[in-house]
Structures are given as C-alpha cells and as structure tokens.
C-alpha cells in the first residue's frame, strides 16, 4: 500500500474529498516524523510502536577497499509490531474487518 492508496481508502471510507483525505494523511505523517525527530516514542495500541534506536560511533570497513572508515553516531526509527496486529495478520482475512466510521 502506498501513501496514495491510503489517501484513496480514507476518501472512500470516510466519504471525504481527496484534498481533505490527503491533508489528514500528511498531518498524521508529519506529526509522527516530528515526534521521532524530538526523540519521542509513538504508540498506536493494537498496531505497534515507533521509537528511535541510538547507535554509537564505530569503526567499520569499506567492503571494496578494506580501508577502515569512521561511522558517525546515528539514530534510526524502529517499528515494533503490536500483539493484535501480529495476530490479525497471522490469522488472515477471518479476523480482518474494516471498521466503519
């Protein structure tokens, strides 16, 4: 599913104009990005959580040349799937229903 698919689904299910559905999706994603930028954790019950994983600086190697390369510290967003989502995906269609607004 792409961002455009998500916007289309929101349009149809919530009976919204395309511009409103697009605005909602963009606001949601922008808010999540800002929260991760601010090093906050995002938890969506029944779905999962997003948090940053912090990695320290280390010395790696260039695989082509074998030369030692210094890798800077970094933080990377990480998603942990929730129990309910894991179960629903595992069980397949029998548990999956689109909730009506």
Number of C-alpha atoms within 10 A of each C-alpha: 5 7 12 12 10 13 21 17 14 19 17 12 12 12 12 15 13 14 10 14 21 19 12 14 16 14 12 11 13 12 12 16 15 11 15 19 13 10 15 14 15 16 14 10 12 14 14 16 15 18 18 18 12 13 12 9 11 10 9 12 12 10 8 6 7 9 10 11 11 12 13 10 10 11 14 10 14 14 13 11 15 15 12 13 15 13 12 16 12 10 11 9 9 8 10 11 8 6 6 6 6
